[in-house]
Amino acid sequence: MIDTLDDFIHEYSKIKDIGWITTHRSGPTGIGKTLEDLLGIPENNLHEPDFGEYELKSCRLHSNSMLTMFTQTPQPRVLSPLQIPGILSK
């Protein structure tokens, strides 16, 4: 179980010493999924850190993919009380 940055560094060093590792999933998310698997971090879409107070991010060398910390989600639009009867009658 990884709880601290020191735990992560220790586990990451062991993974690094293994050498080349084939990804567990193809595509741009494969490298992150593989690293999480090797670290024993379950895959999730929660808005909380992966371990301790840290969010794990990874990418392939020379990748053009964007690395995001936060994904913006659409918010429901606000309706005025005058709009509601017209929408309900459709």
PyMOL commands that set and color helices and strands:
alter all, ss='L'
color gray80, all
select helices_A, chain A and resi 5-18+30-39+84-88
alter helices_A, ss='H'
color red, helices_A
deselect
rebuild
show_as cartoon
